[in-house]
């Protein structure tokens, strides 16, 4: 039996056959494929079977997500030579990477006696036990040897090491909420308890340092779409609507399937209803578009394109995409171009590999964002100290060690040690171009709201160009390399 593969079908040009230079044959074919379900492709000689199923569709005459056998793929290419048949690809959340174990306790067990150690993680200020804290402990960091786990409701986890291990070279501690991540060096196992600084909502983190003046009315009149893992629930976030673009899931369920999208949305639009915490543009109209399925690590290129298309139709002015890492992809490319042609700008995280700008941020019509930090904009002992690089710019700023950079970078934003919302009215700290991107989106929304002439332009490519021109013209030069900061810190 032939393996069923997933592809996106695109017209010869553009996202739908409304674009010129598409043939009547392509329009007819895509339109007949608008309804979901199996299709029949004749493949002589019998009894060869060309299995072909339409899984999802964006417009009757537009992109389709299909599953088909290799036989059907070859047959389709012969029958519709003007049709673009491109693989479905997946993108990651643009959070800063974590260290990875190479040799785990299971490998230890084959050759040595192990000893169990119970560790507990608490808030430094109060002693409160913290659950949902990821701990990655290395007995030999260079060899990648160690153990990891997550704390339970009592703030505890058990880790096993050979009896000879008394001191851990490095311990990485990542609270999901309530506390700052910390990095411990040469930590004695007998200590047992790890203290992490508690999150204070009035702490001057990198976002607050970059944008110290925030007012509840900032951003009013601008609509921002967050294309991510979903948003909320959170008391500080008012979501006007949205869509779940994941094929096969409930389209009305745009709540957060992870924590990432809520954190991103809070950076942009937290409204002060929880502890007085304000985003960069608290008064924007916020819309949520979920592209990560429940439990999924990756977001489909088709889901992203579908979300962009819907967000444009919903009247969004700016779209935040804190994701990336896949190959150059025609599906997302056409969606970004279609949005730009209708006056909507995609602001996209550059990625976190410390290398060249990732796709889709390197798309020529994207606004690509790197991550900046400020030395000391974190509590003592916090893990963010390891992200510092040289050279140092104005106000002790730096480009984070994880941030992708290159000629595609347009702007930089605060992405090191950023406090924001976590579902169910909690707050957490994250790092990444994922965090820098919404800070820039929020700053641009605030600037656009104050420029009624640009905001009121007809929704076409000229409007999108004017929005980007506005963003670049007012950026603040932080004295960092142009290929790292672009035009500078978004204002």
C-alpha positions as CSV (number, residue, x, y, z in Angstrom):
1,X,0.0,0.0,0.0
2,X,1.3,3.4,-0.9
3,X,2.2,5.9,1.8
4,X,-0.2,8.8,2.2
5,X,1.6,12.1,2.1
6,X,0.3,15.6,2.8
7,X,0.7,18.5,0.4
8,X,-0.7,22.0,-0.2
9,X,-2.2,22.7,-3.6
10,X,-1.7,26.3,-4.8
11,X,-2.6,28.0,-8.1
12,X,0.1,28.9,-10.6
13,X,0.3,32.3,-9.1
14,X,-0.9,33.8,-5.8
15,X,-3.0,32.4,-3.0
16,X,-6.3,32.1,-5.0
17,X,-7.1,32.0,-8.7
18,X,-8.2,35.7,-8.4
19,X,-4.6,36.5,-9.2
20,X,-3.9,37.0,-13.0
21,X,-2.1,34.4,-15.1
22,X,-4.0,31.4,-13.6
23,X,-5.8,29.3,-16.2
24,X,-9.4,28.4,-16.3
25,X,-8.4,24.7,-15.9
26,X,-6.6,25.5,-12.5
27,X,-9.6,27.5,-11.3
28,X,-12.0,24.7,-12.2
29,X,-9.9,22.0,-10.5
30,X,-9.4,23.9,-7.3
31,X,-13.1,24.9,-7.1
32,X,-14.2,21.3,-7.6
33,X,-11.9,20.4,-4.7
34,X,-13.5,22.9,-2.3
35,X,-15.4,20.2,-0.3
36,X,-13.5,18.0,2.1
37,X,-13.3,14.2,1.4
38,X,-11.9,11.6,-0.9
39,X,-11.5,12.2,-4.6
40,X,-11.0,9.8,-7.5
41,X,-8.1,10.0,-9.9
42,X,-8.1,7.6,-12.8
43,X,-4.7,5.9,-13.2
44,X,-4.4,3.4,-16.1
45,X,-3.9,0.6,-16.3
46,X,-6.2,-0.9,-13.7
47,X,-6.2,-1.9,-10.9
48,X,-3.9,0.8,-9.7
49,X,-5.5,3.1,-7.1
50,X,-4.7,6.8,-6.8
51,X,-5.8,7.7,-3.3
52,X,-6.5,11.4,-2.8
53,X,-8.3,13.2,0.0
54,X,-9.1,16.9,0.5
55,X,-8.5,17.7,4.2
56,X,-9.0,21.4,4.3
57,X,-9.5,24.4,2.0
58,X,-8.9,28.2,2.0
59,X,-11.4,29.7,-0.3
60,X,-13.2,27.7,-3.0
61,X,-10.7,28.7,-5.6
62,X,-7.7,28.8,-3.3
63,X,-5.2,26.7,-1.4
64,X,-6.1,23.1,-0.4
65,X,-4.5,20.7,2.1
66,X,-4.6,17.2,0.7
67,X,-3.4,13.7,1.6
68,X,-2.5,11.5,-1.4
69,X,-0.5,8.5,-2.4
70,X,2.7,8.7,-4.5
71,X,0.7,7.4,-7.4
72,X,-1.9,10.2,-7.1
73,X,0.9,12.7,-6.8
74,X,2.4,11.7,-10.1
75,X,-1.0,11.5,-11.8
76,X,-2.0,15.0,-10.5
77,X,1.2,16.6,-11.8
78,X,0.4,15.2,-15.2
79,X,-3.2,16.3,-15.2
80,X,-2.7,19.8,-13.8
81,X,0.8,21.0,-14.9
82,X,0.0,24.6,-13.8
83,X,-0.9,23.5,-10.2
84,X,1.8,24.0,-7.5
85,X,2.0,20.9,-5.3
86,X,4.2,21.8,-2.3
87,X,4.9,19.8,0.9
88,X,3.2,20.8,4.1
89,X,6.0,22.0,6.5
90,X,6.0,22.8,10.2
91,X,7.4,25.6,12.3
92,X,8.4,25.9,15.9
93,X,7.7,28.5,18.6
94,X,10.5,31.0,18.6
95,X,11.6,30.6,22.2
96,X,15.2,30.5,23.3
97,X,16.7,27.0,23.3
98,X,17.3,25.0,26.4
99,X,20.4,22.7,27.0
100,X,19.8,19.1,26.1
101,X,21.0,15.9,27.8
102,X,23.0,13.5,25.7
103,X,23.5,10.8,28.2
104,X,20.6,10.2,30.7
105,X,20.1,8.1,33.8
106,X,18.9,5.2,31.7
107,X,22.4,5.0,30.3
108,X,23.9,5.3,33.8
109,X,21.9,2.3,35.0
110,X,23.6,-0.1,32.7
111,X,26.9,0.2,34.4
112,X,26.7,1.8,37.8
113,X,24.8,2.0,41.0
114,X,22.4,4.9,41.2
115,X,21.3,7.0,44.1
116,X,18.0,8.9,44.2
117,X,18.0,12.6,45.3
118,X,14.9,14.6,46.1
119,X,15.1,18.2,45.1
120,X,12.7,20.9,46.0
121,X,12.1,24.3,44.2
122,X,10.8,27.2,46.2
123,X,10.4,31.0,45.9
124,X,13.3,32.7,47.5
125,X,11.2,35.5,49.1
126,X,8.4,33.3,50.6
127,X,9.6,29.7,50.6
128,X,6.5,28.8,48.6
129,X,6.9,25.5,46.8
130,X,6.6,25.7,43.0
131,X,5.1,23.1,40.8
132,X,5.6,22.7,37.0
133,X,9.3,23.7,37.3
134,X,11.6,22.0,34.7
135,X,15.0,21.1,36.1
136,X,17.9,20.0,33.8
137,X,20.9,18.9,35.9
138,X,24.3,18.1,34.5
139,X,26.9,16.1,36.3
140,X,29.2,16.5,33.3
141,X,28.1,19.4,31.1
142,X,30.7,19.0,28.4
143,X,29.6,15.3,27.9
144,X,25.9,16.2,28.2
145,X,25.5,13.8,31.0
146,X,22.8,14.3,33.6
147,X,19.1,13.9,34.5
148,X,16.0,16.0,34.3
149,X,12.4,16.2,35.6
150,X,9.5,18.5,36.6
151,X,8.4,19.4,40.1
152,X,5.1,18.1,41.5
153,X,2.5,19.9,43.5
154,X,4.9,19.9,46.5
155,X,7.6,21.5,44.5
156,X,9.6,18.3,44.5
157,X,11.2,16.0,41.9
158,X,13.5,13.0,42.1
159,X,16.7,12.7,40.1
160,X,19.1,9.8,40.1
161,X,22.8,10.0,39.8
162,X,25.8,7.6,40.4
163,X,26.8,7.5,44.0
164,X,30.1,9.1,43.0
165,X,28.3,12.3,42.0
166,X,28.2,14.8,44.9
167,X,28.2,18.1,43.0
168,X,26.3,19.0,39.8
169,X,28.3,21.1,37.4
170,X,25.2,23.0,36.2
171,X,21.6,23.0,37.2
172,X,19.1,24.8,34.9
173,X,15.8,25.7,36.6
174,X,12.8,26.8,34.5
175,X,9.7,27.7,36.4
176,X,6.6,27.7,34.2
177,X,5.2,30.6,36.2
178,X,5.7,32.7,39.4
179,X,9.5,32.6,39.5
180,X,12.5,33.6,37.4
181,X,14.7,30.9,35.8
182,X,18.1,30.4,37.4
183,X,21.4,28.7,36.5
184,X,23.4,27.1,39.3
185,X,27.1,26.2,39.0
186,X,28.8,23.5,41.1
187,X,25.7,22.9,43.1
188,X,26.0,20.3,46.0
189,X,23.4,17.6,45.8
190,X,23.1,17.6,49.6
191,X,21.6,21.1,49.5
192,X,18.3,19.7,48.3
193,X,16.4,23.0,48.0
194,X,16.7,25.4,45.1
195,X,15.5,29.0,45.6
196,X,14.3,31.1,42.6
197,X,13.5,34.8,42.7
198,X,9.8,35.5,42.7
199,X,8.2,37.5,39.8
200,X,7.3,41.0,40.8
201,X,5.0,42.7,38.3
202,X,6.6,46.1,38.8
203,X,10.1,44.8,38.2
204,X,11.9,46.6,35.4
205,X,12.6,43.8,33.0
206,X,13.9,44.4,29.4
207,X,10.5,45.2,28.1
208,X,9.7,47.7,30.8
209,X,13.2,49.3,30.3
210,X,12.6,49.5,26.5
211,X,9.1,50.9,26.9
212,X,8.9,52.7,30.3
213,X,5.9,54.8,29.5
214,X,2.8,52.7,28.9
215,X,-0.8,54.0,29.2
216,X,-4.1,52.1,29.2
217,X,-5.3,53.9,26.0
218,X,-2.2,53.1,24.0
219,X,-3.0,51.3,20.7
220,X,-6.7,52.2,20.6
221,X,-8.1,51.8,17.1
222,X,-5.5,49.2,15.9
223,X,-6.4,45.5,15.6
224,X,-3.6,43.0,16.2
225,X,-3.8,39.3,15.4
226,X,-1.6,36.8,17.4
227,X,-0.9,33.7,15.3
228,X,0.4,31.3,17.8
229,X,-0.7,28.5,20.3
230,X,-3.9,30.4,21.1
231,X,-4.6,33.0,23.8
232,X,-5.9,32.7,27.4
233,X,-7.8,32.5,29.5
234,X,-6.3,35.4,31.5
235,X,-7.9,38.3,33.3
236,X,-5.4,40.7,31.8
237,X,-6.4,39.8,28.2
238,X,-9.6,40.7,26.4
239,X,-9.8,38.7,23.1
240,X,-12.2,40.1,20.6
241,X,-12.4,36.8,18.7
242,X,-10.3,34.6,16.5
243,X,-10.1,31.1,15.1
244,X,-8.4,27.8,15.5
245,X,-6.8,27.1,12.1
246,X,-5.6,23.6,12.9
247,X,-7.2,21.1,10.5
248,X,-9.5,18.7,12.3
249,X,-9.9,20.7,15.5
250,X,-12.7,22.9,16.7
251,X,-12.4,26.2,14.7
252,X,-14.0,28.1,17.6
253,X,-11.4,26.9,20.2
254,X,-8.7,29.6,20.0
255,X,-7.8,29.2,23.7
256,X,-4.1,28.5,24.5
257,X,-3.0,24.9,23.8
258,X,0.4,25.7,25.5
259,X,1.5,28.9,27.3
260,X,3.4,30.5,24.5
261,X,0.6,32.4,22.8
262,X,-0.7,33.9,26.0
263,X,2.7,35.2,27.0
264,X,3.1,36.7,23.5
265,X,-0.4,38.4,23.7
266,X,0.3,39.8,27.2
267,X,3.5,41.5,25.9
268,X,1.3,43.3,23.4
269,X,-2.0,43.9,25.0
270,X,-2.2,43.1,28.8
271,X,-4.9,45.5,30.0
272,X,-4.0,45.9,33.7
273,X,-6.8,43.8,35.0
274,X,-4.4,41.5,36.8
275,X,-2.0,43.2,39.2
276,X,-2.0,46.3,37.1
277,X,0.2,44.6,34.5
278,X,0.1,46.6,31.2
279,X,1.3,45.5,27.7
280,X,3.0,47.8,25.3
281,X,-0.4,48.7,23.7
282,X,-3.1,47.8,26.2
283,X,-6.0,49.2,24.2
284,X,-5.5,47.4,20.9
285,X,-8.3,45.1,19.7
286,X,-6.7,41.7,20.2
287,X,-7.6,38.6,18.1
288,X,-6.3,35.1,18.6
289,X,-5.5,32.6,15.8
290,X,-4.3,29.2,16.9
291,X,-2.0,27.3,14.6
292,X,-0.5,24.8,17.0
293,X,-2.6,21.7,17.6
294,X,-3.2,20.3,21.1
295,X,0.1,18.7,22.2
296,X,1.8,19.5,18.9
297,X,5.3,20.9,18.7
298,X,5.0,22.3,15.2
299,X,2.6,24.6,13.4
300,X,1.6,23.6,9.8
301,X,2.3,25.9,7.0
302,X,-1.3,25.4,5.8
303,X,-2.7,26.4,9.3
304,X,-0.4,29.5,9.3
305,X,-1.6,30.5,5.9
306,X,-5.2,29.9,6.8
307,X,-4.8,32.0,10.0
308,X,-3.2,34.9,8.1
309,X,-6.0,34.8,5.5
310,X,-8.7,34.8,8.2
311,X,-6.9,37.6,10.2
312,X,-6.8,39.8,7.1
313,X,-10.6,39.2,6.5
314,X,-11.2,40.1,10.2
315,X,-9.7,43.5,9.8
316,X,-6.4,43.1,11.5
317,X,-3.8,45.8,10.9
318,X,-0.7,43.9,12.3
319,X,-0.1,40.2,12.6
320,X,2.4,38.8,15.1
321,X,4.1,35.5,14.2
322,X,6.5,34.3,17.0
323,X,7.4,31.2,15.1
324,X,9.7,29.9,12.4
325,X,12.5,27.5,11.6
326,X,11.3,25.7,8.6
327,X,12.4,25.8,5.0
328,X,11.4,28.5,2.5
329,X,7.8,27.7,1.8
330,X,5.5,28.9,-1.0
331,X,2.4,28.4,1.2
332,X,3.4,30.9,3.9
333,X,5.0,33.1,1.3
334,X,1.8,33.6,-0.7
335,X,-0.1,34.3,2.5
336,X,2.3,37.0,3.6
337,X,2.2,38.5,0.2
338,X,-1.6,38.4,0.1
339,X,-1.8,40.1,3.5
340,X,0.7,42.8,2.5
341,X,-1.3,43.5,-0.7
342,X,-4.4,44.1,1.5
343,X,-2.6,46.6,3.8
344,X,-1.7,44.1,6.6
345,X,1.9,43.8,7.9
346,X,3.3,40.5,9.3
347,X,5.8,41.0,12.2
348,X,7.9,37.8,12.5
349,X,10.5,36.5,15.0
350,X,13.9,36.0,13.4
351,X,14.6,32.7,15.3
352,X,16.8,31.5,18.1
353,X,19.7,29.5,16.7
354,X,22.2,32.2,16.9
355,X,22.6,32.0,13.1
356,X,21.0,33.4,10.0
357,X,17.4,34.7,10.0
358,X,14.9,31.8,9.8
359,X,11.9,31.4,7.5
360,X,9.4,33.0,7.4
361,X,11.1,36.0,9.0
362,X,13.5,36.2,6.1
363,X,10.6,36.7,3.7
364,X,11.2,40.0,1.8
365,X,7.8,41.4,2.8
366,X,8.0,40.4,6.5
367,X,9.1,42.8,9.3
368,X,11.9,40.7,10.8
369,X,12.7,41.0,14.5
370,X,15.9,40.2,16.5
371,X,16.1,40.0,20.3
372,X,17.8,42.6,22.5
373,X,18.5,42.7,26.2
374,X,19.8,45.1,28.8
375,X,22.6,44.1,31.2
376,X,21.2,43.6,34.7
377,X,17.5,43.7,33.7
378,X,17.0,40.5,35.8
379,X,17.4,39.5,39.4
380,X,20.7,38.3,40.8
381,X,21.3,34.7,39.9
382,X,18.8,34.7,37.0
383,X,19.7,32.6,34.0
384,X,19.5,35.6,31.6
385,X,23.1,36.6,32.4
386,X,24.3,33.9,30.0
387,X,22.6,35.6,27.0
388,X,24.9,38.6,27.1
389,X,27.1,39.2,24.1
390,X,29.5,41.9,22.8
391,X,29.5,44.6,21.6
392,X,27.4,46.6,24.1
393,X,25.2,49.4,22.8
394,X,23.4,52.3,24.4
395,X,22.0,51.8,28.0
396,X,24.1,48.6,28.3
397,X,22.0,46.9,25.6
398,X,23.2,43.8,23.7
399,X,21.8,41.4,21.1
400,X,21.0,38.1,22.8
401,X,23.4,35.2,22.1
402,X,20.5,33.1,20.8
403,X,19.1,35.7,18.4
404,X,19.3,35.1,14.7
405,X,20.7,38.1,12.8
406,X,21.5,39.1,9.2
407,X,20.6,41.5,6.4
408,X,16.9,40.6,6.7
409,X,16.6,42.1,10.2
410,X,14.4,45.2,10.2
411,X,14.0,46.0,13.9
412,X,15.0,44.8,17.3
413,X,12.9,44.4,20.5
414,X,13.4,43.3,24.1
415,X,13.5,39.5,24.2
416,X,15.6,38.7,27.3
417,X,13.9,38.0,30.6
418,X,10.5,39.2,29.7
419,X,7.6,39.0,32.2
420,X,4.2,38.4,30.8
421,X,0.9,36.5,31.1
422,X,0.5,32.7,31.5
423,X,-2.9,31.1,31.3
424,X,-5.2,31.1,34.3
425,X,-4.1,34.5,35.6
426,X,-0.5,33.7,36.2
427,X,2.7,35.3,35.1
428,X,6.0,33.8,33.8
429,X,9.4,34.8,32.4
430,X,10.4,33.8,28.9
431,X,13.3,34.5,26.5
432,X,13.4,34.5,22.8
433,X,12.8,36.4,19.6
434,X,9.2,35.1,20.4
435,X,9.1,37.8,23.1
436,X,11.0,40.5,21.1
437,X,8.5,40.2,18.2
438,X,5.3,41.1,20.2
439,X,7.1,43.9,22.0
440,X,7.8,45.4,18.5
441,X,4.3,44.6,17.4
442,X,3.0,46.5,20.4
443,X,5.3,49.4,19.9
444,X,4.2,49.6,16.2
445,X,0.5,49.4,17.2
446,X,1.0,52.3,19.6
447,X,2.7,54.3,16.9
448,X,0.1,53.5,14.2
449,X,-2.7,54.4,16.5
450,X,-1.3,57.9,16.9
451,X,-0.9,58.3,13.1
452,X,-4.5,58.5,12.0
453,X,-3.6,59.4,8.5
454,X,-1.7,56.1,8.0
455,X,-4.2,54.0,9.9
456,X,-7.1,55.4,7.8
457,X,-5.5,54.7,4.4
458,X,-7.2,52.3,2.0
459,X,-6.3,48.7,2.8
460,X,-3.8,48.1,0.0
461,X,-0.1,47.7,-0.5
462,X,0.5,51.4,-0.2
463,X,-0.9,51.3,3.3
464,X,1.3,48.3,4.3
465,X,4.3,50.1,2.9
466,X,3.4,53.3,4.9
467,X,3.1,51.2,8.1
468,X,6.6,49.7,7.6
469,X,8.0,53.1,6.7
470,X,6.6,54.5,9.9
471,X,8.2,51.7,11.9
472,X,11.6,52.1,10.4
473,X,11.6,55.9,10.4
474,X,11.1,56.2,14.2
475,X,13.3,53.3,15.3
476,X,15.9,54.2,17.9
477,X,19.5,53.4,17.0
478,X,20.9,51.5,20.0
479,X,24.5,51.6,18.7
480,X,24.6,47.9,17.8
481,X,25.6,46.4,14.5
482,X,23.0,47.1,11.7
483,X,22.7,43.5,10.7
484,X,21.9,42.7,14.3
485,X,19.5,45.5,15.3
486,X,18.2,46.5,11.8
487,X,17.0,50.2,12.0
488,X,17.1,49.9,15.8
489,X,14.7,49.5,18.8
490,X,11.1,49.8,17.7
491,X,9.4,52.9,19.1
